[in-house]
Amino acid sequence: MSGKIKMNDFDNFNKEVNNMLSDLKDPHLRTILTTKLALTLQNQIEDRFIEQNDFEGNAWVDRKKTKIPKNPRKKPVENKNLLLRKSGNLADNWDNKSDAEGFVVFNNSKSSGGFPYGLVHAFGSKHVPKRSFLPLVEKNGSYDFNDKYKKCVMDEIYDFFDKELDKYKGKK
């Protein structure tokens, strides 16, 4: 499994968001907005680990309740009540970077062998059921942001334009 995923409509959605960002001529204001968007996505991803479900509200599947064979190298889970909480590395190490040009939310957690195990959990594998914590839906072998996340992003942008810009207009 590679670290890249194929996105369907990402370019169209990205263009729409970038067009709205380009309406903000002040790079400081753009950075405030992209930081807000980055934190929103990061918080939503972290919420998946608390709520134990995907962005559509589907509960994560416990491997024990599937016919997926146990990985013989896997150590016992310490907290049996929560999935993906053995060490907390995947759930607790989300971060983001933002600037006037955009943002990225990331997690660099890797197995002791260097494998980025978040990919396995997000997309599933031979020994691990899919437990999506990213706002993606699969469509014809490719991925797209789900509609709830797109709406959330657009709501954040409109909210920013409605509320935050008025604050800065009054200061200038």
Protein Blocks (a to p, Z undefined) as FASTA:
>chain_A
ZZbdcdfklmmmmmmmmmmmmmpmblklmmmmmmmmmmmmmmmmmmmmmnopafkopacd
dfklmcbdcdfkbccdfblmbghilnommmmmgccdddfkbccdddfbdcfkopafklmm
mnopfklccddfbfcdceehiacddfklmmmmmmmmmmmmmmmmmmmmmmZZ
